[in-house]
């Protein structure tokens, strides 16, 4: 009985480690994509990139019977959030470079 419990604990521990590794990989990819979006945005190609991604997602989401439809919707939501974060960072970078007050600046009363 102890071997069964130990075996289950080992499997759970392994699954937890794999989940943490996957979460770290996803976060790293998210940071990489944000940096890529910022770089492309500085070169003026951001609208083309966004359009291409949306076109690819729309091709899957056009058919509600497609087994990948729920994943495509989740991917679209995450992509839109990533775009918002990149745009906020770009805006704050412009504000910091121009010397204007920042949205993140603590205002003294």
C-alpha positions as CSV (number, residue, x, y, z in Angstrom):
1,X,0.0,0.0,0.0
2,X,2.9,2.4,0.8
3,X,4.4,1.7,-2.6
4,X,1.1,2.7,-4.3
5,X,0.9,5.9,-2.3
6,X,4.6,6.7,-3.0
7,X,4.2,5.9,-6.7
8,X,1.1,8.3,-6.9
9,X,3.0,11.0,-5.1
10,X,5.9,10.7,-7.5
11,X,3.6,10.9,-10.5
12,X,1.8,13.9,-9.0
13,X,5.2,15.6,-8.3
14,X,6.3,14.9,-11.9
15,X,3.0,16.3,-13.3
16,X,3.4,19.4,-11.1
17,X,7.0,19.9,-12.3
18,X,5.9,19.5,-16.0
19,X,3.1,22.0,-15.4
20,X,5.5,24.5,-13.9
21,X,7.9,24.0,-16.8
22,X,5.0,24.5,-19.3
23,X,3.9,27.7,-17.5
24,X,7.5,29.0,-17.6
25,X,7.7,28.2,-21.3
26,X,4.5,30.0,-22.1
27,X,5.5,33.1,-20.1
28,X,8.9,33.2,-21.9
29,X,7.1,32.9,-25.3
30,X,4.7,35.7,-24.2
31,X,7.7,37.9,-23.3
32,X,9.4,37.1,-26.6
33,X,6.2,37.9,-28.6
34,X,5.8,41.2,-26.8
35,X,9.4,42.1,-27.6
36,X,8.8,41.0,-31.2
37,X,5.6,43.1,-31.4
38,X,7.4,46.1,-30.1
39,X,10.2,45.7,-32.6
40,X,7.9,45.2,-35.5
41,X,5.8,48.1,-34.3
42,X,8.8,50.4,-34.4
43,X,9.4,49.4,-38.0
44,X,5.7,50.0,-39.0
45,X,4.8,46.4,-39.7
46,X,2.6,45.7,-36.7
47,X,-0.7,46.1,-38.6
48,X,0.4,43.5,-41.1
49,X,1.4,41.0,-38.4
50,X,-1.9,41.5,-36.5
51,X,-3.8,41.1,-39.7
52,X,-2.1,37.9,-40.6
53,X,-2.7,36.4,-37.1
54,X,-6.3,37.5,-37.2
55,X,-6.8,36.0,-40.7
56,X,-5.3,32.7,-39.5
57,X,-7.6,32.6,-36.4
58,X,-10.6,33.5,-38.4
59,X,-10.0,30.6,-40.8
60,X,-10.4,28.3,-37.8
61,X,-13.1,30.2,-36.0
62,X,-15.3,30.4,-39.1
63,X,-16.5,26.8,-38.5
64,X,-18.0,26.3,-35.1
65,X,-17.8,22.5,-35.6
66,X,-14.0,22.7,-36.0
67,X,-12.4,20.9,-33.0
68,X,-9.9,23.7,-32.6
69,X,-12.5,26.4,-32.4
70,X,-12.4,26.8,-28.6
71,X,-8.6,26.9,-28.6
72,X,-8.6,29.5,-31.4
73,X,-11.0,31.7,-29.4
74,X,-8.7,31.4,-26.4
75,X,-5.7,32.2,-28.5
76,X,-7.4,35.2,-30.0
77,X,-8.1,36.5,-26.5
78,X,-4.5,36.0,-25.4
79,X,-3.2,37.6,-28.6
80,X,-5.4,40.7,-28.1
81,X,-4.2,41.0,-24.5
82,X,-0.6,40.7,-25.7
83,X,-1.2,43.5,-28.3
84,X,-2.7,45.7,-25.5
85,X,0.3,45.2,-23.3
86,X,2.7,45.9,-26.2
87,X,0.8,49.1,-27.1
88,X,0.9,50.2,-23.5
89,X,4.6,49.6,-23.2
90,X,5.2,51.4,-26.5
91,X,3.1,54.4,-25.3
92,X,4.9,54.5,-22.0
93,X,8.2,54.3,-23.8
94,X,7.2,57.3,-26.0
95,X,6.0,59.2,-22.9
96,X,9.3,58.5,-21.1
97,X,11.3,59.6,-24.1
98,X,9.3,62.8,-24.6
99,X,9.6,63.7,-20.9
100,X,5.9,64.0,-20.3
101,X,4.2,62.6,-17.2
102,X,3.6,58.9,-17.2
103,X,0.5,56.9,-16.5
104,X,2.5,54.9,-14.0
105,X,3.9,58.0,-12.3
106,X,2.8,58.4,-8.7
107,X,1.1,61.8,-8.3
108,X,1.7,63.7,-5.1
109,X,-1.4,65.3,-3.6
